[in-house]
Amino acid sequence: MMFYSLIFFVVGLFSALFFSLTVLMYLISIEFLVISLVLVLFVCYGYNSLFEFFTFLVMVVLESVLGLVLMLVLVSASGSDFMSFSDVI
């Protein structure tokens, strides 16, 4: 689990530092950093089931908020409400 957290952190950090040409790419790299932080919390405090449940709820809320922000930025950048899968990639 810690290995996956390290991979997500490295991918998020390098994409934020070197490959962030637009706001959308920067927000995606922040999402990777949030996932790595949640995975580190799972590894450190995995013995407490209440904390695990609370961390899962926080992760779900953070992921949904970041996803909505990404969609909002994409719609405002493209100028239309129609979003295709090729726009996301």
PDB file of N, CA, C and O in Angstrom:
ATOM      1  N   MET A   1       0.818  -1.186   0.000  1.00  0.00           N
ATOM      2  CA  MET A   1       0.000   0.000   0.000  1.00  0.00           C
ATOM      3  C   MET A   1       0.870   1.262   0.000  1.00  0.00           C
ATOM      4  O   MET A   1       0.552   2.247  -0.665  1.00  0.00           O
ATOM      5  N   MET A   2       1.966   1.214   0.752  1.00  0.00           N
ATOM      6  CA  MET A   2       2.860   2.361   0.785  1.00  0.00           C
ATOM      7  C   MET A   2       3.542   2.564  -0.568  1.00  0.00           C
ATOM      8  O   MET A   2       3.833   3.697  -0.954  1.00  0.00           O
ATOM      9  N   PHE A   3       3.796   1.473  -1.285  1.00  0.00           N
ATOM     10  CA  PHE A   3       4.393   1.570  -2.615  1.00  0.00           C
ATOM     11  C   PHE A   3       3.443   2.283  -3.577  1.00  0.00           C
ATOM     12  O   PHE A   3       3.873   3.125  -4.365  1.00  0.00           O
ATOM     13  N   TYR A   4       2.152   1.946  -3.514  1.00  0.00           N
ATOM     14  CA  TYR A   4       1.169   2.614  -4.368  1.00  0.00           C
ATOM     15  C   TYR A   4       1.060   4.089  -4.014  1.00  0.00           C
ATOM     16  O   TYR A   4       0.913   4.935  -4.897  1.00  0.00           O
ATOM     17  N   SER A   5       1.132   4.395  -2.740  1.00  0.00           N
ATOM     18  CA  SER A   5       1.088   5.783  -2.312  1.00  0.00           C
ATOM     19  C   SER A   5       2.285   6.554  -2.856  1.00  0.00           C
ATOM     20  O   SER A   5       2.145   7.695  -3.296  1.00  0.00           O
ATOM     21  N   LEU A   6       3.449   5.937  -2.825  1.00  0.00           N
ATOM     22  CA  LEU A   6       4.647   6.578  -3.362  1.00  0.00           C
ATOM     23  C   LEU A   6       4.529   6.799  -4.864  1.00  0.00           C
ATOM     24  O   LEU A   6       4.942   7.842  -5.371  1.00  0.00           O
ATOM     25  N   ILE A   7       3.972   5.832  -5.573  1.00  0.00           N
ATOM     26  CA  ILE A   7       3.789   5.977  -7.022  1.00  0.00           C
ATOM     27  C   ILE A   7       2.833   7.126  -7.326  1.00  0.00           C
ATOM     28  O   ILE A   7       3.120   7.958  -8.187  1.00  0.00           O
ATOM     29  N   PHE A   8       1.691   7.179  -6.622  1.00  0.00           N
ATOM     30  CA  PHE A   8       0.739   8.267  -6.847  1.00  0.00           C
ATOM     31  C   PHE A   8       1.357   9.617  -6.512  1.00  0.00           C
ATOM     32  O   PHE A   8       1.118  10.598  -7.217  1.00  0.00           O
ATOM     33  N   PHE A   9       2.153   9.681  -5.437  1.00  0.00           N
ATOM     34  CA  PHE A   9       2.779  10.940  -5.054  1.00  0.00           C
ATOM     35  C   PHE A   9       3.789  11.395  -6.100  1.00  0.00           C
ATOM     36  O   PHE A   9       3.812  12.569  -6.467  1.00  0.00           O
ATOM     37  N   VAL A  10       4.615  10.486  -6.577  1.00  0.00           N
ATOM     38  CA  VAL A  10       5.628  10.842  -7.576  1.00  0.00           C
ATOM     39  C   VAL A  10       4.970  11.279  -8.876  1.00  0.00           C
ATOM     40  O   VAL A  10       5.382  12.269  -9.480  1.00  0.00           O
ATOM     41  N   VAL A  11       3.948  10.543  -9.311  1.00  0.00           N
ATOM     42  CA  VAL A  11       3.248  10.916 -10.547  1.00  0.00           C
ATOM     43  C   VAL A  11       2.591  12.281 -10.394  1.00  0.00           C
ATOM     44  O   VAL A  11       2.688  13.119 -11.290  1.00  0.00           O
ATOM     45  N   GLY A  12       1.925  12.512  -9.271  1.00  0.00           N
ATOM     46  CA  GLY A  12       1.276  13.802  -9.052  1.00  0.00           C
ATOM     47  C   GLY A  12       2.259  14.945  -8.943  1.00  0.00           C
ATOM     48  O   GLY A  12       2.021  16.023  -9.487  1.00  0.00           O
ATOM     49  N   LEU A  13       3.367  14.722  -8.242  1.00  0.00           N
ATOM     50  CA  LEU A  13       4.346  15.786  -8.060  1.00  0.00           C
ATOM     51  C   LEU A  13       5.055  16.123  -9.364  1.00  0.00           C
ATOM     52  O   LEU A  13       5.196  17.298  -9.703  1.00  0.00           O
ATOM     53  N   PHE A  14       5.504  15.106 -10.101  1.00  0.00           N
ATOM     54  CA  PHE A  14       6.194  15.383 -11.357  1.00  0.00           C
ATOM     55  C   PHE A  14       5.270  15.985 -12.403  1.00  0.00           C
ATOM     56  O   PHE A  14       5.685  16.847 -13.177  1.00  0.00           O
ATOM     57  N   SER A  15       4.018  15.538 -12.430  1.00  0.00           N
ATOM     58  CA  SER A  15       3.104  16.138 -13.401  1.00  0.00           C
ATOM     59  C   SER A  15       2.761  17.565 -13.004  1.00  0.00           C
ATOM     60  O   SER A  15       2.530  18.403 -13.876  1.00  0.00           O
ATOM     61  N   ALA A  16       2.721  17.862 -11.709  1.00  0.00           N
ATOM     62  CA  ALA A  16       2.458  19.242 -11.282  1.00  0.00           C
ATOM     63  C   ALA A  16       3.647  20.149 -11.578  1.00  0.00           C
ATOM     64  O   ALA A  16       3.468  21.310 -11.945  1.00  0.00           O
ATOM     65  N   LEU A  17       4.847  19.628 -11.422  1.00  0.00           N
ATOM     66  CA  LEU A  17       6.034  20.462 -11.620  1.00  0.00           C
ATOM     67  C   LEU A  17       6.422  20.634 -13.082  1.00  0.00           C
ATOM     68  O   LEU A  17       6.822  21.723 -13.493  1.00  0.00           O
ATOM     69  N   PHE A  18       6.308  19.565 -13.872  1.00  0.00           N
ATOM     70  CA  PHE A  18       6.865  19.612 -15.214  1.00  0.00           C
ATOM     71  C   PHE A  18       5.836  19.589 -16.341  1.00  0.00           C
ATOM     72  O   PHE A  18       6.094  20.135 -17.413  1.00  0.00           O
ATOM     73  N   PHE A  19       4.689  18.975 -16.124  1.00  0.00           N
ATOM     74  CA  PHE A  19       3.756  18.783 -17.223  1.00  0.00           C
ATOM     75  C   PHE A  19       2.471  19.576 -17.075  1.00  0.00           C
ATOM     76  O   PHE A  19       1.516  19.319 -17.808  1.00  0.00           O
ATOM     77  N   SER A  20       2.408  20.526 -16.158  1.00  0.00           N
ATOM     78  CA  SER A  20       1.183  21.294 -15.949  1.00  0.00           C
ATOM     79  C   SER A  20       1.165  22.495 -16.880  1.00  0.00           C
ATOM     80  O   SER A  20       1.635  23.579 -16.537  1.00  0.00           O
ATOM     81  N   LEU A  21       0.620  22.278 -18.047  1.00  0.00           N
ATOM     82  CA  LEU A  21       0.530  23.357 -19.012  1.00  0.00           C
ATOM     83  C   LEU A  21      -0.799  24.093 -18.896  1.00  0.00           C
ATOM     84  O   LEU A  21      -0.906  25.252 -19.297  1.00  0.00           O
ATOM     85  N   THR A  22      -1.800  23.432 -18.355  1.00  0.00           N
ATOM     86  CA  THR A  22      -3.111  24.044 -18.201  1.00  0.00           C
ATOM     87  C   THR A  22      -3.600  23.831 -16.770  1.00  0.00           C
ATOM     88  O   THR A  22      -3.021  23.055 -16.009  1.00  0.00           O
ATOM     89  N   VAL A  23      -4.657  24.521 -16.427  1.00  0.00           N
ATOM     90  CA  VAL A  23      -5.241  24.384 -15.096  1.00  0.00           C
ATOM     91  C   VAL A  23      -5.811  22.991 -14.918  1.00  0.00           C
ATOM     92  O   VAL A  23      -5.743  22.427 -13.825  1.00  0.00           O
ATOM     93  N   LEU A  24      -6.372  22.433 -15.974  1.00  0.00           N
ATOM     94  CA  LEU A  24      -6.957  21.101 -15.907  1.00  0.00           C
ATOM     95  C   LEU A  24      -5.909  20.051 -15.556  1.00  0.00           C
ATOM     96  O   LEU A  24      -6.162  19.182 -14.722  1.00  0.00           O
ATOM     97  N   MET A  25      -4.746  20.121 -16.176  1.00  0.00           N
ATOM     98  CA  MET A  25      -3.680  19.163 -15.873  1.00  0.00           C
ATOM     99  C   MET A  25      -3.157  19.359 -14.448  1.00  0.00           C
ATOM    100  O   MET A  25      -2.788  18.393 -13.781  1.00  0.00           O
ATOM    101  N   TYR A  26      -3.129  20.598 -13.991  1.00  0.00           N
ATOM    102  CA  TYR A  26      -2.682  20.863 -12.628  1.00  0.00           C
ATOM    103  C   TYR A  26      -3.657  20.281 -11.612  1.00  0.00           C
ATOM    104  O   TYR A  26      -3.234  19.737 -10.592  1.00  0.00           O
ATOM    105  N   LEU A  27      -4.954  20.389 -11.876  1.00  0.00           N
ATOM    106  CA  LEU A  27      -5.952  19.829 -10.964  1.00  0.00           C
ATOM    107  C   LEU A  27      -5.909  18.306 -10.949  1.00  0.00           C
ATOM    108  O   LEU A  27      -6.136  17.692  -9.906  1.00  0.00           O
ATOM    109  N   ILE A  28      -5.623  17.697 -12.081  1.00  0.00           N
ATOM    110  CA  ILE A  28      -5.489  16.240 -12.120  1.00  0.00           C
ATOM    111  C   ILE A  28      -4.289  15.798 -11.289  1.00  0.00           C
ATOM    112  O   ILE A  28      -4.363  14.787 -10.590  1.00  0.00           O
ATOM    113  N   SER A  29      -3.193  16.534 -11.354  1.00  0.00           N
ATOM    114  CA  SER A  29      -2.027  16.171 -10.541  1.00  0.00           C
ATOM    115  C   SER A  29      -2.309  16.374  -9.053  1.00  0.00           C
ATOM    116  O   SER A  29      -1.795  15.621  -8.225  1.00  0.00           O
ATOM    117  N   ILE A  30      -3.110  17.369  -8.702  1.00  0.00           N
ATOM    118  CA  ILE A  30      -3.513  17.541  -7.302  1.00  0.00           C
ATOM    119  C   ILE A  30      -4.345  16.357  -6.847  1.00  0.00           C
ATOM    120  O   ILE A  30      -4.247  15.932  -5.695  1.00  0.00           O
ATOM    121  N   GLU A  31      -5.167  15.818  -7.746  1.00  0.00           N
ATOM    122  CA  GLU A  31      -5.968  14.652  -7.399  1.00  0.00           C
ATOM    123  C   GLU A  31      -5.077  13.446  -7.081  1.00  0.00           C
ATOM    124  O   GLU A  31      -5.368  12.691  -6.154  1.00  0.00           O
ATOM    125  N   PHE A  32      -4.000  13.264  -7.841  1.00  0.00           N
ATOM    126  CA  PHE A  32      -3.050  12.191  -7.530  1.00  0.00           C
ATOM    127  C   PHE A  32      -2.401  12.407  -6.162  1.00  0.00           C
ATOM    128  O   PHE A  32      -2.193  11.450  -5.417  1.00  0.00           O
ATOM    129  N   LEU A  33      -2.084  13.651  -5.833  1.00  0.00           N
ATOM    130  CA  LEU A  33      -1.479  13.934  -4.532  1.00  0.00           C
ATOM    131  C   LEU A  33      -2.452  13.664  -3.389  1.00  0.00           C
ATOM    132  O   LEU A  33      -2.042  13.200  -2.326  1.00  0.00           O
ATOM    133  N   VAL A  34      -3.736  13.951  -3.597  1.00  0.00           N
ATOM    134  CA  VAL A  34      -4.741  13.663  -2.569  1.00  0.00           C
ATOM    135  C   VAL A  34      -4.873  12.162  -2.357  1.00  0.00           C
ATOM    136  O   VAL A  34      -4.976  11.699  -1.221  1.00  0.00           O
ATOM    137  N   ILE A  35      -4.870  11.397  -3.452  1.00  0.00           N
ATOM    138  CA  ILE A  35      -4.959   9.937  -3.333  1.00  0.00           C
ATOM    139  C   ILE A  35      -3.758   9.392  -2.565  1.00  0.00           C
ATOM    140  O   ILE A  35      -3.909   8.500  -1.731  1.00  0.00           O
ATOM    141  N   SER A  36      -2.566   9.922  -2.841  1.00  0.00           N
ATOM    142  CA  SER A  36      -1.378   9.432  -2.127  1.00  0.00           C
ATOM    143  C   SER A  36      -1.449   9.775  -0.645  1.00  0.00           C
ATOM    144  O   SER A  36      -1.030   8.974   0.191  1.00  0.00           O
ATOM    145  N   LEU A  37      -1.967  10.941  -0.307  1.00  0.00           N
ATOM    146  CA  LEU A  37      -2.106  11.311   1.098  1.00  0.00           C
ATOM    147  C   LEU A  37      -3.084  10.392   1.821  1.00  0.00           C
ATOM    148  O   LEU A  37      -2.829   9.985   2.955  1.00  0.00           O
ATOM    149  N   VAL A  38      -4.189  10.067   1.180  1.00  0.00           N
ATOM    150  CA  VAL A  38      -5.172   9.175   1.798  1.00  0.00           C
ATOM    151  C   VAL A  38      -4.594   7.777   1.970  1.00  0.00           C
ATOM    152  O   VAL A  38      -4.852   7.129   2.984  1.00  0.00           O
ATOM    153  N   LEU A  39      -3.822   7.301   1.003  1.00  0.00           N
ATOM    154  CA  LEU A  39      -3.209   5.984   1.137  1.00  0.00           C
ATOM    155  C   LEU A  39      -2.192   5.948   2.274  1.00  0.00           C
ATOM    156  O   LEU A  39      -2.084   4.940   2.973  1.00  0.00           O
ATOM    157  N   VAL A  40      -1.449   7.028   2.467  1.00  0.00           N
ATOM    158  CA  VAL A  40      -0.512   7.086   3.593  1.00  0.00           C
ATOM    159  C   VAL A  40      -1.270   7.056   4.914  1.00  0.00           C
ATOM    160  O   VAL A  40      -0.834   6.403   5.863  1.00  0.00           O
ATOM    161  N   LEU A  41      -2.391   7.751   4.984  1.00  0.00           N
ATOM    162  CA  LEU A  41      -3.196   7.718   6.205  1.00  0.00           C
ATOM    163  C   LEU A  41      -3.752   6.332   6.464  1.00  0.00           C
ATOM    164  O   LEU A  41      -3.833   5.907   7.616  1.00  0.00           O
ATOM    165  N   PHE A  42      -4.139   5.614   5.406  1.00  0.00           N
ATOM    166  CA  PHE A  42      -4.610   4.240   5.584  1.00  0.00           C
ATOM    167  C   PHE A  42      -3.509   3.348   6.138  1.00  0.00           C
ATOM    168  O   PHE A  42      -3.767   2.501   6.993  1.00  0.00           O
ATOM    169  N   VAL A  43      -2.291   3.530   5.662  1.00  0.00           N
ATOM    170  CA  VAL A  43      -1.184   2.694   6.135  1.00  0.00           C
ATOM    171  C   VAL A  43      -0.848   3.021   7.591  1.00  0.00           C
ATOM    172  O   VAL A  43      -0.625   2.115   8.394  1.00  0.00           O
ATOM    173  N   CYS A  44      -0.812   4.300   7.930  1.00  0.00           N
ATOM    174  CA  CYS A  44      -0.415   4.693   9.288  1.00  0.00           C
ATOM    175  C   CYS A  44      -1.471   4.384  10.336  1.00  0.00           C
ATOM    176  O   CYS A  44      -1.145   3.966  11.447  1.00  0.00           O
ATOM    177  N   TYR A  45      -2.723   4.587   9.990  1.00  0.00           N
ATOM    178  CA  TYR A  45      -3.788   4.451  10.988  1.00  0.00           C
ATOM    179  C   TYR A  45      -4.794   3.383  10.593  1.00  0.00           C
ATOM    180  O   TYR A  45      -5.984   3.524  10.876  1.00  0.00           O
ATOM    181  N   GLY A  46      -4.347   2.329   9.952  1.00  0.00           N
ATOM    182  CA  GLY A  46      -5.245   1.277   9.495  1.00  0.00           C
ATOM    183  C   GLY A  46      -5.798   0.405  10.590  1.00  0.00           C
ATOM    184  O   GLY A  46      -6.778  -0.308  10.371  1.00  0.00           O
ATOM    185  N   TYR A  47      -5.198   0.441  11.767  1.00  0.00           N
ATOM    186  CA  TYR A  47      -5.659  -0.407  12.865  1.00  0.00           C
ATOM    187  C   TYR A  47      -6.959   0.109  13.484  1.00  0.00           C
ATOM    188  O   TYR A  47      -7.670  -0.654  14.138  1.00  0.00           O
ATOM    189  N   ASN A  48      -7.276   1.364  13.295  1.00  0.00           N
ATOM    190  CA  ASN A  48      -8.481   1.950  13.878  1.00  0.00           C
ATOM    191  C   ASN A  48      -9.578   1.978  12.819  1.00  0.00           C
ATOM    192  O   ASN A  48      -9.474   2.716  11.839  1.00  0.00           O
ATOM    193  N   SER A  49     -10.613   1.190  13.006  1.00  0.00           N
ATOM    194  CA  SER A  49     -11.646   1.080  11.975  1.00  0.00           C
ATOM    195  C   SER A  49     -12.484   2.348  11.874  1.00  0.00           C
ATOM    196  O   SER A  49     -12.969   2.672  10.790  1.00  0.00           O
ATOM    197  N   LEU A  50     -12.666   3.071  12.969  1.00  0.00           N
ATOM    198  CA  LEU A  50     -13.425   4.315  12.909  1.00  0.00           C
ATOM    199  C   LEU A  50     -12.671   5.364  12.103  1.00  0.00           C
ATOM    200  O   LEU A  50     -13.268   6.077  11.296  1.00  0.00           O
ATOM    201  N   PHE A  51     -11.361   5.459  12.319  1.00  0.00           N
ATOM    202  CA  PHE A  51     -10.560   6.398  11.542  1.00  0.00           C
ATOM    203  C   PHE A  51     -10.528   5.997  10.075  1.00  0.00           C
ATOM    204  O   PHE A  51     -10.532   6.856   9.193  1.00  0.00           O
ATOM    205  N   GLU A  52     -10.496   4.704   9.812  1.00  0.00           N
ATOM    206  CA  GLU A  52     -10.508   4.212   8.438  1.00  0.00           C
ATOM    207  C   GLU A  52     -11.796   4.627   7.730  1.00  0.00           C
ATOM    208  O   GLU A  52     -11.763   5.072   6.583  1.00  0.00           O
ATOM    209  N   PHE A  53     -12.918   4.483   8.410  1.00  0.00           N
ATOM    210  CA  PHE A  53     -14.208   4.874   7.848  1.00  0.00           C
ATOM    211  C   PHE A  53     -14.264   6.380   7.609  1.00  0.00           C
ATOM    212  O   PHE A  53     -14.739   6.826   6.564  1.00  0.00           O
ATOM    213  N   PHE A  54     -13.780   7.166   8.575  1.00  0.00           N
ATOM    214  CA  PHE A  54     -13.770   8.617   8.426  1.00  0.00           C
ATOM    215  C   PHE A  54     -12.866   9.050   7.273  1.00  0.00           C
ATOM    216  O   PHE A  54     -13.226   9.944   6.508  1.00  0.00           O
ATOM    217  N   THR A  55     -11.713   8.431   7.145  1.00  0.00           N
ATOM    218  CA  THR A  55     -10.799   8.750   6.050  1.00  0.00           C
ATOM    219  C   THR A  55     -11.411   8.400   4.706  1.00  0.00           C
ATOM    220  O   THR A  55     -11.237   9.136   3.735  1.00  0.00           O
ATOM    221  N   PHE A  56     -12.121   7.291   4.640  1.00  0.00           N
ATOM    222  CA  PHE A  56     -12.786   6.925   3.395  1.00  0.00           C
ATOM    223  C   PHE A  56     -13.840   7.960   3.012  1.00  0.00           C
ATOM    224  O   PHE A  56     -13.948   8.335   1.844  1.00  0.00           O
ATOM    225  N   LEU A  57     -14.618   8.423   3.992  1.00  0.00           N
ATOM    226  CA  LEU A  57     -15.631   9.435   3.692  1.00  0.00           C
ATOM    227  C   LEU A  57     -14.993  10.746   3.236  1.00  0.00           C
ATOM    228  O   LEU A  57     -15.490  11.391   2.313  1.00  0.00           O
ATOM    229  N   VAL A  58     -13.906  11.136   3.873  1.00  0.00           N
ATOM    230  CA  VAL A  58     -13.206  12.355   3.462  1.00  0.00           C
ATOM    231  C   VAL A  58     -12.650  12.195   2.052  1.00  0.00           C
ATOM    232  O   VAL A  58     -12.712  13.133   1.257  1.00  0.00           O
ATOM    233  N   MET A  59     -12.105  11.018   1.730  1.00  0.00           N
ATOM    234  CA  MET A  59     -11.570  10.785   0.393  1.00  0.00           C
ATOM    235  C   MET A  59     -12.668  10.868  -0.656  1.00  0.00           C
ATOM    236  O   MET A  59     -12.463  11.442  -1.725  1.00  0.00           O
ATOM    237  N   VAL A  60     -13.828  10.301  -0.359  1.00  0.00           N
ATOM    238  CA  VAL A  60     -14.927  10.340  -1.321  1.00  0.00           C
ATOM    239  C   VAL A  60     -15.371  11.774  -1.565  1.00  0.00           C
ATOM    240  O   VAL A  60     -15.631  12.157  -2.706  1.00  0.00           O
ATOM    241  N   VAL A  61     -15.459  12.565  -0.512  1.00  0.00           N
ATOM    242  CA  VAL A  61     -15.869  13.961  -0.673  1.00  0.00           C
ATOM    243  C   VAL A  61     -14.813  14.744  -1.442  1.00  0.00           C
ATOM    244  O   VAL A  61     -15.154  15.522  -2.333  1.00  0.00           O
ATOM    245  N   LEU A  62     -13.537  14.552  -1.116  1.00  0.00           N
ATOM    246  CA  LEU A  62     -12.475  15.264  -1.832  1.00  0.00           C
ATOM    247  C   LEU A  62     -12.425  14.883  -3.305  1.00  0.00           C
ATOM    248  O   LEU A  62     -12.243  15.746  -4.164  1.00  0.00           O
ATOM    249  N   GLU A  63     -12.584  13.603  -3.601  1.00  0.00           N
ATOM    250  CA  GLU A  63     -12.556  13.167  -4.993  1.00  0.00           C
ATOM    251  C   GLU A  63     -13.742  13.724  -5.773  1.00  0.00           C
ATOM    252  O   GLU A  63     -13.596  14.111  -6.932  1.00  0.00           O
ATOM    253  N   SER A  64     -14.906  13.768  -5.148  1.00  0.00           N
ATOM    254  CA  SER A  64     -16.068  14.300  -5.863  1.00  0.00           C
ATOM    255  C   SER A  64     -15.939  15.805  -6.075  1.00  0.00           C
ATOM    256  O   SER A  64     -16.314  16.314  -7.132  1.00  0.00           O
ATOM    257  N   VAL A  65     -15.413  16.521  -5.082  1.00  0.00           N
ATOM    258  CA  VAL A  65     -15.219  17.963  -5.248  1.00  0.00           C
ATOM    259  C   VAL A  65     -14.181  18.239  -6.326  1.00  0.00           C
ATOM    260  O   VAL A  65     -14.387  19.112  -7.169  1.00  0.00           O
ATOM    261  N   LEU A  66     -13.070  17.512  -6.315  1.00  0.00           N
ATOM    262  CA  LEU A  66     -12.058  17.713  -7.354  1.00  0.00           C
ATOM    263  C   LEU A  66     -12.593  17.337  -8.730  1.00  0.00           C
ATOM    264  O   LEU A  66     -12.265  17.993  -9.718  1.00  0.00           O
ATOM    265  N   GLY A  67     -13.412  16.288  -8.809  1.00  0.00           N
ATOM    266  CA  GLY A  67     -14.013  15.919 -10.087  1.00  0.00           C
ATOM    267  C   GLY A  67     -14.958  16.983 -10.601  1.00  0.00           C
ATOM    268  O   GLY A  67     -14.969  17.280 -11.796  1.00  0.00           O
ATOM    269  N   LEU A  68     -15.755  17.565  -9.708  1.00  0.00           N
ATOM    270  CA  LEU A  68     -16.656  18.639 -10.128  1.00  0.00           C
ATOM    271  C   LEU A  68     -15.888  19.882 -10.560  1.00  0.00           C
ATOM    272  O   LEU A  68     -16.275  20.551 -11.518  1.00  0.00           O
ATOM    273  N   VAL A  69     -14.807  20.192  -9.861  1.00  0.00           N
ATOM    274  CA  VAL A  69     -13.981  21.336 -10.262  1.00  0.00           C
ATOM    275  C   VAL A  69     -13.351  21.077 -11.624  1.00  0.00           C
ATOM    276  O   VAL A  69     -13.288  21.980 -12.458  1.00  0.00           O
ATOM    277  N   LEU A  70     -12.882  19.847 -11.858  1.00  0.00           N
ATOM    278  CA  LEU A  70     -12.307  19.515 -13.161  1.00  0.00           C
ATOM    279  C   LEU A  70     -13.336  19.657 -14.273  1.00  0.00           C
ATOM    280  O   LEU A  70     -13.027  20.194 -15.337  1.00  0.00           O
ATOM    281  N   MET A  71     -14.553  19.182 -14.038  1.00  0.00           N
ATOM    282  CA  MET A  71     -15.587  19.315 -15.063  1.00  0.00           C
ATOM    283  C   MET A  71     -15.960  20.774 -15.281  1.00  0.00           C
ATOM    284  O   MET A  71     -16.208  21.179 -16.417  1.00  0.00           O
ATOM    285  N   LEU A  72     -16.006  21.569 -14.219  1.00  0.00           N
ATOM    286  CA  LEU A  72     -16.327  22.980 -14.348  1.00  0.00           C
ATOM    287  C   LEU A  72     -15.259  23.717 -15.148  1.00  0.00           C
ATOM    288  O   LEU A  72     -15.579  24.545 -16.001  1.00  0.00           O
ATOM    289  N   VAL A  73     -14.002  23.422 -14.877  1.00  0.00           N
ATOM    290  CA  VAL A  73     -12.911  24.049 -15.629  1.00  0.00           C
ATOM    291  C   VAL A  73     -12.959  23.621 -17.090  1.00  0.00           C
ATOM    292  O   VAL A  73     -12.725  24.434 -17.984  1.00  0.00           O
ATOM    293  N   LEU A  74     -13.261  22.355 -17.335  1.00  0.00           N
ATOM    294  CA  LEU A  74     -13.328  21.871 -18.711  1.00  0.00           C
ATOM    295  C   LEU A  74     -14.465  22.524 -19.474  1.00  0.00           C
ATOM    296  O   LEU A  74     -14.289  22.912 -20.629  1.00  0.00           O
ATOM    297  N   VAL A  75     -15.624  22.653 -18.851  1.00  0.00           N
ATOM    298  CA  VAL A  75     -16.765  23.281 -19.517  1.00  0.00           C
ATOM    299  C   VAL A  75     -16.500  24.758 -19.743  1.00  0.00           C
ATOM    300  O   VAL A  75     -16.834  25.282 -20.806  1.00  0.00           O
ATOM    301  N   SER A  76     -15.913  25.441 -18.779  1.00  0.00           N
ATOM    302  CA  SER A  76     -15.643  26.866 -18.969  1.00  0.00           C
ATOM    303  C   SER A  76     -14.523  27.096 -19.979  1.00  0.00           C
ATOM    304  O   SER A  76     -14.512  28.122 -20.659  1.00  0.00           O
ATOM    305  N   ALA A  77     -13.593  26.170 -20.087  1.00  0.00           N
ATOM    306  CA  ALA A  77     -12.509  26.324 -21.063  1.00  0.00           C
ATOM    307  C   ALA A  77     -12.983  26.020 -22.473  1.00  0.00           C
ATOM    308  O   ALA A  77     -12.571  26.681 -23.426  1.00  0.00           O
ATOM    309  N   SER A  78     -13.851  25.018 -22.612  1.00  0.00           N
ATOM    310  CA  SER A  78     -14.305  24.658 -23.955  1.00  0.00           C
ATOM    311  C   SER A  78     -15.431  25.558 -24.431  1.00  0.00           C
ATOM    312  O   SER A  78     -15.623  25.711 -25.637  1.00  0.00           O
ATOM    313  N   GLY A  79     -16.180  26.155 -23.516  1.00  0.00           N
ATOM    314  CA  GLY A  79     -17.236  27.072 -23.900  1.00  0.00           C
ATOM    315  C   GLY A  79     -18.556  26.414 -24.223  1.00  0.00           C
ATOM    316  O   GLY A  79     -19.494  27.101 -24.626  1.00  0.00           O
ATOM    317  N   SER A  80     -18.663  25.122 -24.062  1.00  0.00           N
ATOM    318  CA  SER A  80     -19.926  24.445 -24.339  1.00  0.00           C
ATOM    319  C   SER A  80     -20.228  23.475 -23.209  1.00  0.00           C
ATOM    320  O   SER A  80     -19.335  23.038 -22.483  1.00  0.00           O
ATOM    321  N   ASP A  81     -21.502  23.150 -23.079  1.00  0.00           N
ATOM    322  CA  ASP A  81     -21.909  22.208 -22.044  1.00  0.00           C
ATOM    323  C   ASP A  81     -21.754  20.767 -22.483  1.00  0.00           C
ATOM    324  O   ASP A  81     -21.856  19.855 -21.662  1.00  0.00           O
ATOM    325  N   PHE A  82     -21.511  20.547 -23.762  1.00  0.00           N
ATOM    326  CA  PHE A  82     -21.356  19.184 -24.267  1.00  0.00           C
ATOM    327  C   PHE A  82     -19.922  18.737 -24.041  1.00  0.00           C
ATOM    328  O   PHE A  82     -18.980  19.374 -24.513  1.00  0.00           O
ATOM    329  N   MET A  83     -19.765  17.644 -23.320  1.00  0.00           N
ATOM    330  CA  MET A  83     -18.432  17.117 -23.054  1.00  0.00           C
ATOM    331  C   MET A  83     -18.331  15.721 -23.630  1.00  0.00           C
ATOM    332  O   MET A  83     -19.174  14.867 -23.355  1.00  0.00           O
ATOM    333  N   SER A  84     -17.325  15.490 -24.410  1.00  0.00           N
ATOM    334  CA  SER A  84     -17.087  14.146 -24.916  1.00  0.00           C
ATOM    335  C   SER A  84     -15.898  13.549 -24.183  1.00  0.00           C
ATOM    336  O   SER A  84     -15.150  14.257 -23.510  1.00  0.00           O
ATOM    337  N   PHE A  85     -15.732  12.243 -24.321  1.00  0.00           N
ATOM    338  CA  PHE A  85     -14.639  11.573 -23.627  1.00  0.00           C
ATOM    339  C   PHE A  85     -13.288  12.013 -24.165  1.00  0.00           C
ATOM    340  O   PHE A  85     -12.299  11.994 -23.432  1.00  0.00           O
ATOM    341  N   SER A  86     -13.226  12.405 -25.421  1.00  0.00           N
ATOM    342  CA  SER A  86     -11.950  12.842 -25.988  1.00  0.00           C
ATOM    343  C   SER A  86     -11.514  14.178 -25.406  1.00  0.00           C
ATOM    344  O   SER A  86     -10.321  14.484 -25.407  1.00  0.00           O
ATOM    345  N   ASP A  87     -12.463  14.992 -24.900  1.00  0.00           N
ATOM    346  CA  ASP A  87     -12.085  16.251 -24.259  1.00  0.00           C
ATOM    347  C   ASP A  87     -11.405  16.020 -22.923  1.00  0.00           C
ATOM    348  O   ASP A  87     -10.539  16.796 -22.520  1.00  0.00           O
ATOM    349  N   VAL A  88     -11.793  14.957 -22.236  1.00  0.00           N
ATOM    350  CA  VAL A  88     -11.216  14.669 -20.928  1.00  0.00           C
ATOM    351  C   VAL A  88      -9.787  14.190 -21.069  1.00  0.00           C
ATOM    352  O   VAL A  88      -8.930  14.546 -20.260  1.00  0.00           O
ATOM    353  N   ILE A  89      -9.522  13.395 -22.077  1.00  0.00           N
ATOM    354  CA  ILE A  89      -8.176  12.874 -22.310  1.00  0.00           C
ATOM    355  C   ILE A  89      -7.380  13.916 -23.009  1.00  0.00           C
ATOM    356  O   ILE A  89      -6.207  13.699 -23.311  1.00  0.00           O
TER     357      ILE A  89
END
